[in-house]
Amino acid sequence: MTQYVEKICECVICKNNHGFSLPSDIIEAVKNRNLVVFAGAGVSTESRSVYNYTLYEEIRDLLNIDESINLSFSELMSQFCKQPNGRAKLLRKIKDRLDYVSSFPELERRASNFHNELSTIHQITEIITTNWDDLFERKCGALPIITIEDFAFWNNPGRKVLKIHGSISNYGTVIATKEDYDKCYQSLNSGIIGSSLKTMLATKCVVFIGYSFGDEDFNKIYNSLTEEMKDFLPHAYIVTLDEKAEEKFRDINITPIITDATFFIQVLKEHLITLELIVPDENFGNIYNVLDVVQEEHIRLSNSFNIKENPEIILTLCYQDGLIHSFERILAMKKSGYYSNPKQVRKIIHNYEVIKQQKYTDGVYHDVAYIDGYINGLIYFLYNEEFDWPPCYYVFGYEEDIFDFKEFLDLTVNSRTIHPESYKYAMNIADKTHNKNGDTVFHHTPFL
């Protein structure tokens, strides 16, 4: 069963967001963590939305080769490398193009739109690419697997990207010329990386994105796989803007989806949000805004009290540290998709509740306050559409949420009677501070 998505806009930005049918087996594959994205140059720095001309066109012009001469990409790169120091010059051209994109935030945003959208789909953990850039590493938190030595880490937890054409971060691995291609595909046919690649493509649902039927990359890879696996190669999909794709792919085991690559990922993500399988990306945006306010309130609290005279604020500061650290970690790990998994976030909350109970039993009250803040940060992130604001203040033992400074002031005068044991605990910490004036700011590090 498929779900059809209508095209809703004709503007310049959205003109390629064609309506399409989203196959149910793609949704099921994502739910089961069984979807592999096979990404080509069309979703990266070689996109026309990033550069006005491709690397192929740039090299062809430098060699003064007429457009009518039909050389494949690898043949053209081989021609370029025949000049003195040709290989080094080619690698410099590639790096210069990537550096140019990264030096302009607007271009980098365009080049990484697809990667940013993909990053929070936590169920997609295996990516294969022929691209040389490091956008999957930087934007999706993917561990790059480039060499046989790297492959030892393939089964490690987290997202991985198998870079079968090498990486610009390791010049010696770049696959560009015809000689490189021949060596690469020979290795894929007989080596351990090629064997693992075939296993993935034989057992998982694969979506090719950023390729066209005429791409040398795509043709060589798919022809190699079909020759090796024949009827055992499962059905695959290709996301493309080629309107003639239906005709081109009719006789092979691939279904084209005619739409923009980033739009495809956006639609897939919307379905996963509807199924409550991922946390909406908007939740991260709300955290950015709230974090600034909590940090300001943290400074306000520190500047308003002397811990010698008001030792109870030590526990409030610990609570705010927990809230801040929770938000900062959520944002820092956004690209990995770790916190986009609602089930995972709820598990973390449960685990901290268990630790908190033990800390409370042991009388380690500053850790209890910190954990309360950390948990509140996770809860706010997970359900922030239901809350206007997280509680920024805290009095140990008081069960109600405290949202503003004035309310905190009214309550803190009674803190020693609300929970006498924690007050004595905080007073003991204040007495041990080295600064006898009491103007030291107590800080809880991200450890328990």
NUZALUM-435654 format. One record per residue (C-alpha): y, z, x. Coordinates in nm, 4 decimals, always signed. Layout:
[gunu [Y, Z, X]] ...
END
This chain:
[gunu [+0.0000, +0.0000, +0.0000]] [gunu [+0.3469, -0.0879, +0.1312]] [gunu [+0.6943, +0.0401, +0.0502]] [gunu [+0.9736, -0.2162, +0.0342]] [gunu [+1.3155, -0.1418, +0.1804]] [gunu [+1.6160, -0.3307, +0.0459]] [gunu [+1.8935, -0.4674, +0.2640]] [gunu [+2.2100, -0.2849, +0.1554]] [gunu [+2.4863, -0.4118, +0.3835]] [gunu [+2.6086, -0.7452, +0.5223]] [gunu [+2.8589, -0.6165, +0.7815]] [gunu [+2.8500, -0.7242, +1.1485]] [gunu [+2.6750, -0.4030, +1.2527]] [gunu [+2.4099, -0.4152, +0.9804]] [gunu [+2.3618, -0.7916, +0.9471]] [gunu [+2.0156, -0.7816, +1.1060]] [gunu [+1.8951, -0.4886, +0.8961]] [gunu [+1.6813, -0.7105, +0.6760]] [gunu [+1.4832, -0.5641, +0.3907]] [gunu [+1.1141, -0.5310, +0.4720]] [gunu [+0.7872, -0.3819, +0.3567]] [gunu [+0.6875, -0.0702, +0.5498]] [gunu [+0.3064, -0.0744, +0.5696]] [gunu [+0.1422, +0.2475, +0.4612]] [gunu [-0.0966, +0.2385, +0.7568]] [gunu [+0.2021, +0.2683, +0.9920]] [gunu [+0.3141, +0.5807, +0.8068]] [gunu [-0.0399, +0.7185, +0.8192]] [gunu [-0.0666, +0.6391, +1.1899]] [gunu [+0.2529, +0.8347, +1.2595]] [gunu [+0.1339, +1.1278, +1.0494]] [gunu [-0.1889, +1.1337, +1.2529]] [gunu [-0.0055, +1.0900, +1.5868]] [gunu [-0.1881, +0.7630, +1.6234]] [gunu [+0.1033, +0.5176, +1.6563]] [gunu [+0.1854, +0.3505, +1.9874]] [gunu [+0.5203, +0.1780, +2.0430]] [gunu [+0.5024, -0.1208, +2.2794]] [gunu [+0.8658, -0.1924, +2.3723]] [gunu [+1.0192, -0.5008, +2.5297]] [gunu [+1.3609, -0.6075, +2.6574]] [gunu [+1.5019, -0.6627, +2.3084]] [gunu [+1.5456, -0.2883, +2.2545]] [gunu [+1.7171, -0.2184, +2.5838]] [gunu [+1.9873, -0.3379, +2.8214]] [gunu [+1.8826, -0.7030, +2.7811]] [gunu [+1.9792, -0.7013, +2.4138]] [gunu [+2.2561, -0.9458, +2.3175]] [gunu [+2.4451, -0.6534, +2.1676]] [gunu [+2.4749, -0.5067, +2.5180]] [gunu [+2.5230, -0.8024, +2.7525]] [gunu [+2.6721, -1.1413, +2.6689]] [gunu [+2.4174, -1.3049, +2.8982]] [gunu [+2.0643, -1.2156, +3.0026]] [gunu [+1.9324, -1.1600, +3.3532]] [gunu [+1.7451, -1.4869, +3.3147]] [gunu [+2.0699, -1.6742, +3.2419]] [gunu [+2.2516, -1.5040, +3.5277]] [gunu [+1.9844, -1.5961, +3.7834]] [gunu [+1.9540, -1.9489, +3.6471]] [gunu [+2.3294, -2.0023, +3.6888]] [gunu [+2.3264, -1.8600, +4.0413]] [gunu [+2.0553, -2.1122, +4.1329]] [gunu [+2.2435, -2.3956, +3.9559]] [gunu [+1.9350, -2.4837, +3.7536]] [gunu [+2.0007, -2.6960, +3.4463]] [gunu [+1.9205, -2.5432, +3.1079]] [gunu [+1.6921, -2.8351, +3.0285]] [gunu [+1.4503, -2.7282, +3.3027]] [gunu [+1.2075, -2.4953, +3.1268]] [gunu [+1.1060, -2.2282, +3.3757]] [gunu [+0.9365, -1.9081, +3.2649]] [gunu [+1.1077, -1.5786, +3.3510]] [gunu [+0.8695, -1.5005, +3.6359]] [gunu [+0.8909, -1.8544, +3.7792]] [gunu [+1.2697, -1.8325, +3.7852]] [gunu [+1.2607, -1.4945, +3.9619]] [gunu [+1.0191, -1.6411, +4.2183]] [gunu [+1.2626, -1.9247, +4.2830]] [gunu [+1.5436, -1.6756, +4.3410]] [gunu [+1.3324, -1.4702, +4.5827]] [gunu [+1.2691, -1.7735, +4.8081]] [gunu [+1.6174, -1.7385, +4.9598]] [gunu [+1.6668, -1.5069, +5.2617]] [gunu [+1.6396, -1.1419, +5.1499]] [gunu [+1.5774, -1.2793, +4.8017]] [gunu [+1.3662, -0.9870, +4.6833]] [gunu [+1.6301, -0.7329, +4.7845]] [gunu [+1.9035, -0.9418, +4.6222]] [gunu [+1.7072, -0.9630, +4.2972]] [gunu [+1.6506, -0.5881, +4.2856]] [gunu [+2.0217, -0.5356, +4.3513]] [gunu [+2.1078, -0.7696, +4.0625]] [gunu [+1.8788, -0.5752, +3.8322]] [gunu [+2.0206, -0.2398, +3.9420]] [gunu [+2.3802, -0.3631, +3.9156]] [gunu [+2.3202, -0.4673, +3.5543]] [gunu [+2.1706, -0.1313, +3.4651]] [gunu [+2.4456, +0.0573, +3.6491]] [gunu [+2.7118, -0.1447, +3.4681]] [gunu [+2.5670, -0.0477, +3.1316]] [gunu [+2.5427, +0.3200, +3.2230]] [gunu [+2.9045, +0.3203, +3.3467]] [gunu [+3.0364, +0.2268, +3.0005]] [gunu [+2.9411, +0.4812, +2.7323]] [gunu [+2.9824, +0.2189, +2.4594]] [gunu [+2.7322, -0.0143, +2.6257]] [gunu [+2.4911, +0.2695, +2.6953]] [gunu [+2.5091, +0.3744, +2.3303]] [gunu [+2.4222, +0.0205, +2.2223]] [gunu [+2.1404, -0.0055, +2.4755]] [gunu [+1.9923, +0.3295, +2.3715]] [gunu [+2.0362, +0.3170, +1.9916]] [gunu [+1.6673, +0.2485, +1.9490]] [gunu [+1.5648, +0.5213, +2.1937]] [gunu [+1.7878, +0.7827, +2.0313]] [gunu [+1.6432, +0.7075, +1.6886]] [gunu [+1.2888, +0.7181, +1.8196]] [gunu [+1.3389, +1.0422, +2.0147]] [gunu [+1.3210, +1.2814, +1.7186]] [gunu [+1.0020, +1.1339, +1.5715]] [gunu [+0.7882, +1.3972, +1.7400]] [gunu [+0.4636, +1.2323, +1.6298]] [gunu [+0.5237, +0.9324, +1.8581]] [gunu [+0.4105, +1.0558, +2.1984]] [gunu [+0.2778, +0.7377, +2.3624]] [gunu [+0.5077, +0.4501, +2.4553]] [gunu [+0.4254, +0.1400, +2.6551]] [gunu [+0.7051, -0.0733, +2.7951]] [gunu [+0.7697, -0.3688, +3.0211]] [gunu [+1.1316, -0.2558, +3.0716]] [gunu [+1.2545, -0.1358, +3.4108]] [gunu [+1.5320, +0.0949, +3.2910]] [gunu [+1.4937, +0.4717, +3.2500]] [gunu [+1.6174, +0.5009, +2.8905]] [gunu [+1.2863, +0.6265, +2.7524]] [gunu [+1.2912, +0.8987, +3.0157]] [gunu [+1.6538, +0.9996, +2.9645]] [gunu [+1.6873, +0.9509, +2.5890]] [gunu [+1.3357, +1.0335, +2.4664]] [gunu [+1.2312, +1.2932, +2.7232]] [gunu [+0.9306, +1.0783, +2.8159]] [gunu [+0.7363, +1.1375, +3.1358]] [gunu [+0.7208, +0.8020, +3.3219]] [gunu [+0.3753, +0.6800, +3.4209]] [gunu [+0.4239, +0.4016, +3.6748]] [gunu [+0.1563, +0.4304, +3.9424]] [gunu [-0.2088, +0.5319, +3.9476]] [gunu [-0.1000, +0.8642, +4.0983]] [gunu [+0.1330, +0.9232, +3.8020]] [gunu [-0.1529, +0.8575, +3.5625]] [gunu [-0.3019, +1.1954, +3.6531]] [gunu [-0.0350, +1.3440, +3.4214]] [gunu [-0.1161, +1.1236, +3.1204]] [gunu [-0.3018, +1.3996, +2.9347]] [gunu [-0.0254, +1.6544, +2.9910]] [gunu [+0.1510, +1.7779, +2.6755]] [gunu [+0.4632, +1.5914, +2.5686]] [gunu [+0.5775, +1.2327, +2.5398]] [gunu [+0.4786, +0.9730, +2.7996]] [gunu [+0.5934, +0.6184, +2.8700]] [gunu [+0.3562, +0.3812, +3.0482]] [gunu [+0.5781, +0.1402, +3.2468]] [gunu [+0.3447, -0.1486, +3.3193]] [gunu [+0.6182, -0.3559, +3.4881]] [gunu [+0.7449, -0.0739, +3.7050]] [gunu [+1.0763, +0.1075, +3.7146]] [gunu [+1.4123, +0.0611, +3.8807]] [gunu [+1.3830, +0.4231, +3.9928]] [gunu [+1.0987, +0.3062, +4.2184]] [gunu [+1.1933, -0.0342, +4.3644]] [gunu [+0.8469, -0.1037, +4.5010]] [gunu [+0.6945, -0.1000, +4.1516]] [gunu [+0.9211, -0.3617, +3.9891]] [gunu [+0.7284, -0.6563, +3.8422]] [gunu [+0.9534, -0.9651, +3.8186]] [gunu [+0.8204, -1.2724, +3.9989]] [gunu [+0.5230, -1.4921, +3.9160]] [gunu [+0.3374, -1.3382, +4.2071]] [gunu [+0.4156, -0.9924, +4.0694]] [gunu [+0.2970, -1.0928, +3.7225]] [gunu [-0.0307, -1.2334, +3.8508]] [gunu [-0.0986, -0.9191, +4.0517]] [gunu [+0.0025, -0.6976, +3.7599]] [gunu [-0.2268, -0.8609, +3.5072]] [gunu [-0.5134, -0.8691, +3.7518]] [gunu [-0.4643, -0.4951, +3.7916]] [gunu [-0.4463, -0.4442, +3.4148]] [gunu [-0.7758, -0.6296, +3.3757]] [gunu [-0.9614, -0.4187, +3.6311]] [gunu [-0.7666, -0.1008, +3.7144]] [gunu [-0.7630, +0.2457, +3.5578]] [gunu [-0.4196, +0.1983, +3.3993]] [gunu [-0.5316, -0.1280, +3.2419]] [gunu [-0.8473, +0.0370, +3.1119]] [gunu [-0.6470, +0.3180, +2.9540]] [gunu [-0.4010, +0.0677, +2.8106]] [gunu [-0.6834, -0.1249, +2.6459]] [gunu [-0.8322, +0.1967, +2.5112]] [gunu [-0.5020, +0.2858, +2.3468]] [gunu [-0.4588, -0.0582, +2.1963]] [gunu [-0.8201, -0.0596, +2.0784]] [gunu [-0.8050, +0.2782, +1.9051]] [gunu [-0.4479, +0.3191, +1.7814]] [gunu [-0.2008, +0.1438, +1.5559]] [gunu [+0.0329, -0.0590, +1.7788]] [gunu [+0.3818, -0.1798, +1.6931]] [gunu [+0.5338, -0.4336, +1.9335]] [gunu [+0.9137, -0.4054, +1.9316]] [gunu [+1.1671, -0.6063, +2.1289]] [gunu [+0.9453, -0.9111, +2.1846]] [gunu [+0.9297, -1.2623, +2.0441]] [gunu [+0.6305, -1.4923, +2.0319]] [gunu [+0.7795, -1.6947, +2.3175]] [gunu [+0.8129, -1.3975, +2.5528]] [gunu [+0.6069, -1.4430, +2.8663]] [gunu [+0.5509, -1.0658, +2.8761]] [gunu [+0.4143, -1.0547, +2.5249]] [gunu [+0.1959, -1.3632, +2.5544]] [gunu [+0.0315, -1.2554, +2.8796]] [gunu [-0.0363, -0.9027, +2.7607]] [gunu [-0.1700, -0.9959, +2.4209]] [gunu [-0.3728, -1.2926, +2.5430]] [gunu [-0.5292, -1.0713, +2.8087]] [gunu [-0.6216, -0.8106, +2.5502]] [gunu [-0.7594, -1.0559, +2.2945]] [gunu [-0.9678, -1.2305, +2.5588]] [gunu [-1.1137, -0.8986, +2.6714]] [gunu [-1.1576, -0.7307, +2.3335]] [gunu [-1.1977, -1.0249, +2.0970]] [gunu [-1.2787, -0.9030, +1.7445]] [gunu [-1.2543, -0.5373, +1.8457]] [gunu [-0.8758, -0.5527, +1.8806]] [gunu [-0.7342, -0.3724, +1.5747]] [gunu [-0.4575, -0.5034, +1.3549]] [gunu [-0.1121, -0.4734, +1.5101]] [gunu [+0.2497, -0.5259, +1.4026]] [gunu [+0.5533, -0.6819, +1.5647]] [gunu [+0.9105, -0.6005, +1.4658]] [gunu [+1.1191, -0.9119, +1.5252]] [gunu [+1.4220, -1.1045, +1.4025]] [gunu [+1.2409, -1.4376, +1.4351]] [gunu [+1.2429, -1.5855, +1.0832]] [gunu [+0.9539, -1.8170, +1.1795]] [gunu [+0.7315, -1.5298, +1.2875]] [gunu [+0.5117, -1.5507, +0.9786]] [gunu [+0.4065, -1.9006, +1.0780]] [gunu [+0.3737, -1.8223, +1.4495]] [gunu [+0.1569, -1.5138, +1.4017]] [gunu [-0.0527, -1.6455, +1.1138]] [gunu [-0.3642, -1.7117, +1.3214]] [gunu [-0.3656, -1.3918, +1.5293]] [gunu [-0.4213, -1.0319, +1.4345]] [gunu [-0.0521, -0.9355, +1.4138]] [gunu [+0.1705, -0.8853, +1.1097]] [gunu [+0.5416, -0.9520, +1.1682]] [gunu [+0.8085, -0.7250, +1.0194]] [gunu [+1.1337, -0.9207, +1.0083]] [gunu [+1.4143, -0.6736, +1.0700]] [gunu [+1.6197, -0.4992, +1.3373]] [gunu [+1.4227, -0.2674, +1.5671]] [gunu [+1.6504, +0.0340, +1.5296]] [gunu [+1.6677, -0.0145, +1.1525]] [gunu [+1.2884, -0.0174, +1.1400]] [gunu [+1.2759, +0.3218, +1.3150]] [gunu [+1.5493, +0.4596, +1.0877]] [gunu [+1.3549, +0.3600, +0.7758]] [gunu [+1.0325, +0.5036, +0.9152]] [gunu [+1.2152, +0.8272, +0.9899]] [gunu [+1.3555, +0.8477, +0.6367]] [gunu [+1.0025, +0.8320, +0.4974]] [gunu [+0.8898, +1.1076, +0.7323]] [gunu [+1.1838, +1.3248, +0.6272]] [gunu [+1.0978, +1.2683, +0.2618]] [gunu [+0.7430, +1.3823, +0.3400]] [gunu [+0.8932, +1.6883, +0.5181]] [gunu [+0.7177, +1.5915, +0.8404]] [gunu [+1.0317, +1.5905, +1.0540]] [gunu [+1.3593, +1.7812, +1.0460]] [gunu [+1.6599, +1.5579, +0.9576]] [gunu [+1.8734, +1.4614, +1.2572]] [gunu [+2.1775, +1.5941, +1.0686]] [gunu [+2.0509, +1.9465, +1.1358]] [gunu [+2.1192, +1.8981, +1.5061]] [gunu [+2.4755, +1.7861, +1.4329]] [gunu [+2.5414, +2.1032, +1.2352]] [gunu [+2.4163, +2.3125, +1.5280]] [gunu [+2.6780, +2.1613, +1.7606]] [gunu [+2.9577, +2.2787, +1.5325]] [gunu [+2.8168, +2.6265, +1.4712]] [gunu [+2.7426, +2.6906, +1.8393]] [gunu [+3.1111, +2.6612, +1.9309]] [gunu [+3.2048, +2.9204, +1.6687]] [gunu [+2.9322, +3.1664, +1.7715]] [gunu [+3.0425, +3.1412, +2.1345]] [gunu [+3.4020, +3.2094, +2.0325]] [gunu [+3.2933, +3.5144, +1.8325]] [gunu [+3.0896, +3.6305, +2.1324]] [gunu [+3.4003, +3.6193, +2.3526]] [gunu [+3.6041, +3.7901, +2.0815]] [gunu [+3.3545, +4.0753, +2.0569]] [gunu [+3.3393, +4.1184, +2.4359]] [gunu [+3.7183, +4.1327, +2.4617]] [gunu [+3.7608, +4.3731, +2.1714]] [gunu [+3.5356, +4.6598, +2.2808]] [gunu [+3.4640, +4.8766, +2.5812]] [gunu [+3.0887, +4.9352, +2.6119]] [gunu [+3.1435, +5.2893, +2.7453]] [gunu [+3.3336, +5.3844, +2.4310]] [gunu [+3.1317, +5.1653, +2.1940]] [gunu [+2.7835, +5.1264, +2.3413]] [gunu [+2.6476, +4.9908, +2.0100]] [gunu [+2.8112, +4.6547, +2.0770]] [gunu [+2.5549, +4.5987, +2.3543]] [gunu [+2.2975, +4.5300, +2.0839]] [gunu [+2.5376, +4.3021, +1.8960]] [gunu [+2.6039, +4.1080, +2.2159]] [gunu [+2.2273, +4.0715, +2.2680]] [gunu [+2.1916, +3.9423, +1.9135]] [gunu [+2.4630, +3.6833, +1.9753]] [gunu [+2.3020, +3.5849, +2.3061]] [gunu [+1.9783, +3.5203, +2.1170]] [gunu [+2.1615, +3.3098, +1.8590]] [gunu [+2.3425, +3.1109, +2.1285]] [gunu [+2.0292, +3.0567, +2.3381]] [gunu [+1.8372, +2.9423, +2.0332]] [gunu [+2.1008, +2.6820, +1.9502]] [gunu [+2.1368, +2.5679, +2.3113]] [gunu [+1.7630, +2.5202, +2.3553]] [gunu [+1.7330, +2.3282, +2.0283]] [gunu [+2.0055, +2.0889, +2.1409]] [gunu [+1.8746, +2.0595, +2.4978]] [gunu [+1.5271, +1.9647, +2.3724]] [gunu [+1.6405, +1.7367, +2.0909]] [gunu [+1.5375, +1.4216, +2.2763]] [gunu [+1.1793, +1.5443, +2.3158]] [gunu [+1.1299, +1.5776, +1.9391]] [gunu [+0.9932, +1.9291, +1.9941]] [gunu [+1.2236, +2.0951, +1.7429]] [gunu [+1.2057, +1.8040, +1.4992]] [gunu [+0.8622, +1.9285, +1.4013]] [gunu [+0.9168, +2.1776, +1.1150]] [gunu [+0.5627, +2.3118, +1.1480]] [gunu [+0.6259, +2.3833, +1.5165]] [gunu [+0.9554, +2.5609, +1.4439]] [gunu [+0.7921, +2.7823, +1.1817]] [gunu [+0.5167, +2.8666, +1.4313]] [gunu [+0.7773, +2.9680, +1.6896]] [gunu [+0.9487, +3.1918, +1.4348]] [gunu [+0.6158, +3.3595, +1.3527]] [gunu [+0.5369, +3.4160, +1.7206]] [gunu [+0.8760, +3.5774, +1.7807]] [gunu [+0.8259, +3.8020, +1.4787]] [gunu [+0.5038, +3.9317, +1.6361]] [gunu [+0.6769, +3.9930, +1.9695]] [gunu [+0.9686, +4.1644, +1.7945]] [gunu [+0.7387, +4.4091, +1.6184]] [gunu [+0.5840, +4.5110, +1.9495]] [gunu [+0.9267, +4.5468, +2.1127]] [gunu [+1.0422, +4.7650, +1.8241]] [gunu [+0.7334, +4.9848, +1.8547]] [gunu [+0.8005, +5.0203, +2.2292]] [gunu [+1.1661, +5.1068, +2.1632]] [gunu [+1.3053, +4.8110, +2.3617]] [gunu [+1.5938, +4.7680, +2.1195]] [gunu [+1.8069, +4.5210, +2.3134]] [gunu [+1.5106, +4.2769, +2.3114]] [gunu [+1.4661, +4.3335, +1.9374]] [gunu [+1.8329, +4.2454, +1.8788]] [gunu [+1.8008, +3.9360, +2.0989]] [gunu [+1.4903, +3.8181, +1.9119]] [gunu [+1.6644, +3.8715, +1.5763]] [gunu [+1.9419, +3.6398, +1.6952]] [gunu [+1.6973, +3.3829, +1.8288]] [gunu [+1.5011, +3.3796, +1.5038]] [gunu [+1.8177, +3.3452, +1.2962]] [gunu [+1.9127, +3.0438, +1.5071]] [gunu [+1.5789, +2.8788, +1.4360]] [gunu [+1.5994, +2.9571, +1.0653]] [gunu [+1.9510, +2.8181, +1.0407]] [gunu [+1.8463, +2.4995, +1.2188]] [gunu [+1.5441, +2.4515, +0.9956]] [gunu [+1.7215, +2.5211, +0.6654]] [gunu [+2.0910, +2.4769, +0.7409]] [gunu [+2.1472, +2.2584, +0.4368]] [gunu [+2.0869, +2.5772, +0.2354]] [gunu [+2.3314, +2.7958, +0.4327]] [gunu [+2.7033, +2.7656, +0.4939]] [gunu [+2.6880, +2.9689, +0.8132]] [gunu [+2.4497, +3.1842, +1.0180]] [gunu [+2.5289, +3.5588, +1.0472]] [gunu [+2.7378, +3.5870, +1.3650]] [gunu [+2.7408, +3.9685, +1.3792]] [gunu [+2.4769, +4.2367, +1.3835]] [gunu [+2.4410, +4.6125, +1.3530]] [gunu [+2.0997, +4.7414, +1.4522]] [gunu [+1.9122, +4.8796, +1.1517]] [gunu [+2.1456, +4.7271, +0.8930]] [gunu [+1.9381, +4.4955, +0.6750]] [gunu [+2.2096, +4.2698, +0.5316]] [gunu [+2.3600, +3.9664, +0.7072]] [gunu [+2.7033, +4.0150, +0.8666]] [gunu [+2.9116, +3.6993, +0.8769]] [gunu [+3.2598, +3.7958, +0.9982]] [gunu [+3.4369, +4.0265, +1.2385]] [gunu [+3.6104, +4.2406, +0.9756]] [gunu [+3.2834, +4.3202, +0.8001]] [gunu [+3.1339, +4.4097, +1.1374]] [gunu [+3.4226, +4.6463, +1.2141]] [gunu [+3.3699, +4.8291, +0.8859]] [gunu [+3.0004, +4.8788, +0.9625]] [gunu [+2.9979, +4.9502, +1.3332]] [gunu [+3.1714, +5.2874, +1.2947]] [gunu [+2.8534, +5.4074, +1.1245]] [gunu [+2.6107, +5.2503, +1.3710]] [gunu [+2.5072, +5.5823, +1.5254]] [gunu [+2.3945, +5.7063, +1.1824]] [gunu [+2.2453, +5.3753, +1.0634]] [gunu [+1.9923, +5.3774, +1.3489]] [gunu [+2.0347, +5.6800, +1.5807]] [gunu [+1.7540, +5.5830, +1.8209]] [gunu [+1.9026, +5.2426, +1.8987]] [gunu [+2.2463, +5.3955, +1.9426]] [gunu [+2.1089, +5.6406, +2.2030]] [gunu [+1.9256, +5.3509, +2.3689]] [gunu [+2.2483, +5.1489, +2.3948]] [gunu [+2.4404, +5.4521, +2.5203]] [gunu [+2.1840, +5.4953, +2.7960]] [gunu [+2.2328, +5.1333, +2.9034]] [gunu [+2.6120, +5.1765, +2.9009]] [gunu [+2.5842, +5.4879, +3.1173]] [gunu [+2.3897, +5.2950, +3.3788]] [gunu [+2.6451, +5.0161, +3.4166]] [gunu [+2.7996, +4.9966, +3.7622]] [gunu [+3.1511, +4.9437, +3.6323]] [gunu [+3.2731, +5.2928, +3.5350]] [gunu [+3.5608, +5.1486, +3.3335]] [gunu [+3.3144, +5.0031, +3.0870]] [gunu [+3.4647, +4.6533, +3.0835]] [gunu [+3.1429, +4.4890, +3.1988]] [gunu [+3.0075, +4.2300, +2.9535]] [gunu [+2.6418, +4.2990, +2.8847]] [gunu [+2.4338, +3.9785, +2.8831]] [gunu [+2.0749, +3.9144, +2.7785]] [gunu [+1.9084, +3.6362, +2.9803]] [gunu [+1.6624, +3.3907, +2.8122]] [gunu [+1.3638, +3.6102, +2.9032]] [gunu [+1.1787, +3.8905, +2.7275]] 
END
